[in-house]
Amino acid sequence: MEITYTSPKSAFYNNNHNSLNMYNNNNNIHSHNNGKKIYSTVSVNNHPLSRPSLQIQLALQQRPKRREPKYHLQKLQQLIKPSKHSSWRETTTTTTSTISDVLRLMDALGLPTPIDIYASLIKECCDTRDIASAVELHAHIDSSGIRPGLPLLNRLLLMYVSCGLIENAHQLFDKMPMKDSNSWATVIAGYAENDDYEEAINLFVEMQNRRRYHNNDDMIEFPISWIIVCILKACFHTMNLELGKQIHGWLLKVGNSTNMFLSSSLINLYGKCGCVEGADFVFDHMHRRNTVIWTAKIVNNCREGRFDEVLDDFKEMGKLRIKKNSFTFSSVLRACCRMEDDGLCGQQVHASAIKLGLESDDYVQCGVVDMYGKCGLVEDARKAFEMNEEKRNAACWNAMLTSYIHHGFCIEAIKFLYQMKAAGIQPQESLLNEVRFACGSKSPENVTDGMCPWY
């Protein structure tokens, strides 16, 4: 891998514009003249950053010939050569991290680190999510004496967000003398990904207020879909329907309301807030609908108790040959539990899952067991439960236990509790209480007489 520095060009989030050219080369150290500058190249075989070698070519100022740079590079090459058994991404006690190696190499050369080298190391931190290296790299930039421009500061923001250091990112954000839309978007997305939805919304509103203060009527300048999806996700979790409606109105104004990612987020938001008319409006005005869109509509109808529409949408997906996933089946099976047809619809949905090879999925299996149990088909629920022993989760165990309890199979329920204990599954406390009542006693002491393994 060869890293060649030409001039401090930089571009935001675009590696193709970096003056970084990488290719495999033999282990060598040499210098050559190019005009009035002297270039020195160092290769480090088996270096953690290289695949399989690292070459850094830097322009050196002419200096008195006391010792050529080659001497120092050879010493550094011996110091930073890692173990043969270490991975290039690993950080162990015997191998220094790649970021530290490169920074130490640049310091030993006595040369200022170019902006493009910093940009490359920041990208490495984003890829590896190495927290220690991220903090060290930022400290090195601060101590280097350079005044980083907005593109490099935005890269540092992205590095901190990628490493999960959202507080560090916010501190850097507050100190930035200038901010563009990318700066705001990075911090907002960072808070949304860290489930701090209130702060994400507050930053978004603050950004919009500042833009209005500067007489800029456009809501955002950066690519619409991904950042608006973050805000709609925040609105979903905070039940902020008012802000969601405002964003939806702006999307209709600018002509981006039919984007599938945005539409699915809007459908989820309207459904979560109980605004079924809004969800249907978004769905009906879409030109194309994929699995996510249909599943979001099914989930909303199931939440609102419109079970007949759930089954109609499921059948329509089949007619249109829309691919169904495990979440689709899980939601439809939940609706089948409420249909008073002795499990007939549920059996048809189960057969469809088997046909598509999804019957062993965790969500589908749990939904099938729950559906059969609530429809009174306990034996079918047991068969579905035993179909996939390796991937059964706690919800599936509890669904099977619920089937035994609600249909009066007291002895089977107690035996099943022993199976759960042997499998290391903790049943829900409410189900344990129901087992006690089913056994004819409200006292835990009476259940402990060789009957219930959890008391």
Residue pairs with C-beta under 8 A, 6 or more apart in sequence:
1 22
1 23
1 24
1 25
1 49
1 50
1 51
1 53
1 54
1 55
2 21
2 22
2 23
2 25
2 41
2 55
2 56
2 57
3 20
3 21
3 22
3 54
3 55
3 56
3 57
3 117
3 120
4 19
4 20
4 21
4 57
5 19
5 56
5 57
5 58
5 59
5 114
5 116
5 117
6 19
7 19
8 114
8 115
8 116
9 17
9 18
9 19
9 116
10 17
10 18
10 115
10 116
10 119
10 149
10 151
10 152
11 17
11 18
11 151
12 151
12 154
12 155
12 182
13 154
13 155
13 158
13 182
15 123
18 116
18 119
18 120
19 116
20 116
20 120
24 51
24 52
24 53
25 43
25 53
25 55
26 43
26 53
27 43
27 44
27 45
27 53
28 41
28 43
29 40
29 41
29 42
29 43
29 70
29 73
29 74
29 77
30 40
30 41
30 70
31 38
31 39
31 40
31 41
31 60
31 68
31 69
31 70
32 38
32 39
33 39
37 59
37 60
37 61
38 59
38 60
38 61
38 62
39 57
39 58
39 59
39 60
40 57
40 58
40 60
40 69
40 70
40 73
41 55
41 56
41 57
42 54
42 55
42 56
42 73
42 76
42 77
42 105
43 53
43 54
43 55
43 77
44 50
44 53
44 54
44 55
44 77
44 80
44 81
45 52
45 53
45 81
46 52
46 53
46 81
46 82
46 84
47 53
47 54
47 80
47 81
47 82
47 88
47 98
47 101
48 82
48 86
48 87
48 88
48 89
48 90
48 95
48 96
48 97
48 98
48 101
49 88
49 98
49 101
49 102
49 124
50 88
51 88
56 102
56 105
56 117
58 109
58 111
58 114
60 69
60 111
69 109
72 108
72 109
73 109
75 108
76 104
76 105
76 108
79 104
80 96
80 101
80 104
80 105
82 94
82 95
82 96
83 92
83 94
83 95
86 92
86 94
86 95
88 98
89 128
91 97
91 130
91 132
91 133
96 104
97 130
97 132
97 133
98 124
98 133
99 121
99 124
99 125
99 130
99 133
99 136
99 137
100 133
100 136
102 117
102 121
103 113
103 121
103 136
103 137
103 140
106 113
106 117
112 144
112 145
112 146
113 140
113 144
115 146
115 148
115 149
115 152
118 137
118 141
118 148
118 152
119 152
119 155
121 137
122 137
122 152
122 155
122 156
122 158
122 159
123 155
124 133
125 133
125 134
125 137
125 159
125 162
125 163
126 158
126 159
126 162
126 163
129 162
129 163
129 164
130 163
131 163
131 164
131 165
134 159
134 160
134 163
134 165
135 165
135 168
137 159
138 156
138 159
138 160
138 168
138 172
141 148
141 152
141 156
148 156
150 176
150 178
150 179
150 180
150 183
153 172
153 176
153 183
154 180
154 182
154 183
154 186
156 172
157 169
157 172
157 173
157 183
157 186
157 187
157 190
158 186
160 166
160 168
160 169
160 172
160 190
161 169
161 186
161 187
161 189
161 190
161 193
164 194
166 187
166 190
166 191
166 194
166 196
169 186
169 187
169 190
170 187
173 179
173 183
173 187
176 183
180 221
181 220
181 221
181 222
182 222
184 203
184 204
184 207
185 220
185 222
185 227
187 203
188 200
188 203
188 204
188 207
188 227
188 230
188 231
189 200
189 226
189 227
189 230
191 197
191 199
191 200
191 203
192 200
192 230
192 231
192 233
192 234
193 230
195 237
197 233
197 234
197 235
197 237
197 238
198 234
198 238
200 230
200 231
200 234
201 231
201 234
201 235
201 238
201 240
201 243
204 231
204 234
205 243
208 219
211 218
211 219
219 250
219 254
220 227
220 228
224 251
224 254
224 256
224 259
224 262
225 256
225 259
225 261
225 262
226 261
228 247
228 251
228 262
228 265
229 261
229 262
229 265
231 243
231 247
232 244
232 247
232 262
232 265
232 266
232 268
232 269
233 265
234 240
235 241
235 243
235 244
235 247
235 269
236 244
236 265
236 268
236 269
236 272
239 272
239 273
241 269
241 270
241 273
241 275
244 266
244 269
244 270
244 273
245 278
248 257
248 266
248 278
248 282
251 257
251 259
251 262
256 262
257 263
257 282
257 285
258 285
258 286
258 287
258 288
260 286
260 288
260 289
260 290
260 292
260 293
263 282
263 283
263 286
263 293
264 292
264 293
264 296
266 278
266 279
266 282
267 279
267 282
267 283
267 293
267 296
267 297
267 300
268 296
268 299
268 300
270 276
270 277
270 278
270 279
270 282
270 300
271 279
271 296
271 299
271 300
271 303
271 304
274 304
276 300
276 301
276 304
276 306
279 296
279 297
279 300
280 297
283 289
283 293
283 297
286 293
289 322
290 322
291 322
291 323
291 324
291 325
291 328
294 313
294 317
294 322
294 328
295 325
295 327
295 328
295 331
297 313
298 310
298 313
298 314
298 328
298 331
298 332
298 335
299 327
299 331
301 307
301 309
301 310
301 313
301 335
302 310
302 331
302 332
302 334
302 335
305 338
307 335
307 336
307 338
307 339
310 331
310 332
310 335
311 332
311 335
311 336
311 339
311 345
314 324
314 328
314 332
314 349
317 324
317 328
318 324
318 352
324 352
324 356
324 358
325 358
326 358
326 361
326 362
326 363
326 364
327 363
329 349
329 352
329 353
329 358
329 361
329 363
329 364
329 367
330 363
330 364
330 366
330 367
332 349
333 346
333 349
333 350
333 364
333 367
333 368
333 370
333 371
334 367
334 370
334 371
336 343
336 345
336 346
336 349
336 371
336 375
337 346
337 370
337 371
337 374
337 375
339 345
339 346
342 375
342 376
343 371
343 372
343 375
343 376
343 377
343 380
346 368
346 371
346 372
346 375
349 371
350 359
350 368
350 371
350 384
353 359
353 361
353 364
353 368
358 364
359 365
359 368
359 384
359 387
359 388
360 387
360 388
360 391
361 391
362 391
362 392
362 393
362 396
365 384
365 385
365 387
365 388
365 391
365 392
365 396
366 393
366 395
366 396
366 399
368 381
368 384
369 381
369 384
369 385
369 396
369 399
369 400
369 403
370 381
370 399
370 402
370 403
372 378
372 380
372 381
372 384
372 403
373 381
373 399
373 400
373 402
373 403
373 406
373 407
374 403
374 406
376 407
378 403
378 404
378 407
378 409
381 399
381 400
381 403
382 400
382 403
385 392
385 396
385 399
385 400
394 425
394 426
397 420
397 423
397 425
397 427
398 427
398 428
398 431
400 416
401 413
401 416
401 417
401 420
401 427
401 431
401 435
402 431
403 409
404 410
404 412
404 413
404 416
405 413
405 431
405 434
405 435
405 438
408 438
410 435
410 438
410 439
413 435
413 438
414 435
414 439
414 451
414 452
417 427
417 432
417 435
417 452
417 453
417 454
418 453
420 426
420 427
421 453
421 454
427 454
432 452
432 454
432 455
435 447
435 452
436 442
436 443
436 444
436 447
436 452
439 446
439 447
439 451
439 452
441 447
444 455
445 455
447 455
448 455
